[in-house]
Amino acid sequence: MRRFAVIGSSHLFGLIQQYVGPVDSGVYQFVWDTGRPAVAELPLGAAGWRGDFVLYNTPAGGPPPLLKDSVLYIPPQLTEILSAIPADAEVIFSLMRGQEFAVSQLVDDPTHADFIDDEGGFEPGRRWMSRLDAQAWAAEVAQPLLTTHLALRQQFPRTRLVHIPAPPPIQDEAHIRANAEGFGPLFAQHGVKPFAMRLRFYRLMCAGLNRRLAAHGILSLGPPPGALTPAGGLKADFARGCLHGNQAYAELLAAQITEVLHAASL
């Protein structure tokens, strides 16, 4: 039986809820109380494969790894968390981090300029920024995602690594406001950033990050098309809160994971 692993924090909740059991049962509270990851079987039903999940608390991994002068500095806390991944896993799917986009883009900020994408979109009334400046901003936002996955690559140099990104922005602003999580006071003060701006930035950030990950042999999946609106946002029916995918979204992720495993078996 070949083995794979899926590692993540809150973006892993949907998969656990759908295929293992209730996340809010208290059985995983020690992950947040002690900083120790939870490791258990994730039965996705992929023929010939045994899967495990590694659920961790992102702050317990310390600050993001630092890439400076082509040298990667990894906090020992993160190295310890990554060591919880079964050593014989042939494929590792990473849902690590992923909130960088939401934190920088979900709440509106009148100082945020907009840029013109390949489809010519631009939010009326916003200041303009060049594509180069937008790419630099997106790369800065995505840097913790990049360096965390470089740390994963360094610890598992011969393993097939697959990055599963956080879902694209939810298109329905009413859903976001009704499920504001900790953003409620900020929404009340500043509002929700227009969907078109959020989607433009998400796509630009993912495109740059995916290119950089690919240079290190890390595959990036796209959001499952069945969960998307015609405009490319996350359908409210597939959302949990204002940031995450729910169990229906997890089913589509499981199908993507199974497809990658099937290809690895050929």
N, C-alpha and C positions, 0 to 999 in steps of 0.2 A: 504494500500500500504506500503510494507516494504521498508526500505531505506538503501542505501549503499553510501559510499563516496570514492573518489580517490584523494589522495593528492600527490603533487610533484611540481617540478620546471621545468627545461628545458625538462626532460624526459616525462613530461605531454603534451608537445606541440603537438605531433602527434595525441593523442586522441582528444584534443580540435580542432585541425585543421580538423580532419576527421568527428567529430560528433557534433561540435558546430559552428565553423566559423573560419575565418582567424585569426591566432595568431598575424600577423604583421599588423592588421588593426588599431592599436593604442588604442584599447579599454582596453587592459590590461597594458598599460604603467604605470598606477598609481601603479601597484604592485612593479615596480622597482623604481619609483620616491618617493613613500611614505613608502614602506615596508609593507603596508597592503595587505593581501591576497585577491584574487578575488574568489568569491564563486558563482557558478551558476549550473544549471542543466546540467548533462551529459547524454543525452538520448541514451543509448546503446541498448534499446529494449529488456531488460531482463524482461520476463513476471512476473508480480506481484511486480516489484521492481522499485523504483524511485532512480536515481543516481544523485549525485552532485560531482563536482570537486572543489578542493581547490588548487589554483595556488599561490605559494609563491616564494619569492626570497631567495635563501638559505642563503646568508650573513645576511639578515634581522633577521634570527633566532639566531644570535649571534654565539659564538664558539660552537663546538660540546659539548654535555654533557660529563661530566667527571665521569668515574667510578673509584673510589678509595676506597680501603679497603671495598669493597662490598656496598659502598654508592654511589648513583647516584646524581651528582650535575647538575641541569638543568638550563640553563640561562633563565631568565624570558621572554626574547623575544621569545624563542621557545615555552614556555608554552602559550603565547598569540596567537601565530600562530596556535598551535594545537587546541586552543579553537574555532577556526573558523570552525572546522569540526562539522557538525550537530550532536547534542548530541544524537539524536535517531537513528543514523546510526548503524545498526546491524553488518555490515561488512565494514571494512576500508581496502582499497588497497593502499599500500604505494609505490610510486616511488620517495621517498625522497632521496636526495643526489645522489650518484652513480658515481660521477666523480673521486672518489679516485683512482679507478683502472686505468683510462686513464692517469691521471696526473702522476702516478708513473711508468706506463708501456709503454705508446704510443711512447715516444721519446726514441731512443736508447741511451744507456750509456755504454761505454766499461767496466766500473767498475762493471756492473751488471753481476753476475754469473748466471749460469743456474743449474737446478737440474734435476734428473732423475725421471720421473713420473711413474705411474703404467704401462704405455705402453712402457716404456723404452726409451722415447724420450730424446734427449739432443742435444743442438746446438753445432756443431763442432767449435772448437777454443775458446770456452768460459771457464772461470774458473768454477770449480765445487763447488756447495754448497750442504750441506746435506739436506735431506728432513725436518729434524727438524728445521734447520735454515730457510729454505724456508717457512715453516708453521708459524714460528715466524714473519717473514717479512710480510707474507700475513695477519696475524692477526693484525699487527700494521697498515697496510694500511686500513683494514676494520674496525678498531676500531670506527671511527666516524659514520659509518653506523650502527654498533651494538648499540652504546649508544643512537643514535637518535631514533632507534626503541624501545629501552628500555624506553625512555621517552614517546613514543607513548603508549606503554603498560601501563606505570604507570598512564597516564591520562585516558586511556580507559581500565580498568582492566578486564571488563567482555565482551568486544567486540571481535568479531572474527577479527584478524589482518592477513593480507596477504602481504608479501613483494614481489614486482615485481622488479627483479634486472635490472640494466642497461644491454643493449644488450652485447653479447660477442664481442670480437674484430673483426673488419672487416678484412677479409682475403686479399682483393685486395689492395695491397700497392699503385697501381696507383690511385685508387679512393681516398685513404687517402691523398696522396700528392696533388691531384687536388681539394680536399675539406678540406684544412688544418686548416680552422678556424684560431685561434690564434697561432697555433703551427708551422706555416710556417717557421719563422726564426730558430726555434729549429730544424726542420727537415733538413733545409739547412745546419746547422752546424753539427748535430749529426746523422741524418738519422732516419728512422722509425725502431723500434725494430722488429726483425723477428717475423712473425706471430706465429710460433710454440711456441716461448717463451711467447708471450702475452697470447696465449690460455692456456698454461700450468698454468701460474700464475692465470688467471681468474678462471679456474676450481678449483684450490687449494684454492683460496680466498673464492669462493662461497661455497665450501664444508664445510670449517671451519665456515664461517658465518652462514650458514644454520643450522648447528648443534647447535650453540649457540642460535640462534633465536628460534629454536624448543624447547629448554629447557625452554623458556618463553612463550610457546604456540603460537608462531608466525609461520605461514606457509610460506614457500618460494616456489614460482613457478620457473620453469625452462624456459629458452628462448623458444619461440614457434618453434617447429622443422621445420615448413614450411619456416622459414626465414633463415635457416642455410645451409651452404655448406656441402658437404660430410665430410669434415674435422672438422666441428663444428663451423666454423666462421660465422659471419654475412654476408649474401649476399649483394653485393653493391646495388642491386635493392631495398633492404629494409632499406637502410641507409640514414640518413640525416646528412650531414657534415661528420666528421670523428669519431663522438662519439655516435650519437643518432639513434634511429629508426625513419622511416618516417611514412606516413599515411598508407602505406601497412602493415608496422610492427604493427601499432596501431590497424588495423583490426584484426590481429591475437591475440593481447593482449586483445581486446574486447571479442573475442571468449573464451579466457581463463577465463576472469572475469565472463562472463555469465555462464560458466561451474561451477565455484565455487559457484555462486549464486544459480544455479539449485540444486546443491548438498545440499546447506544450506536450501533449501525449502523442502527437503524430510523428 
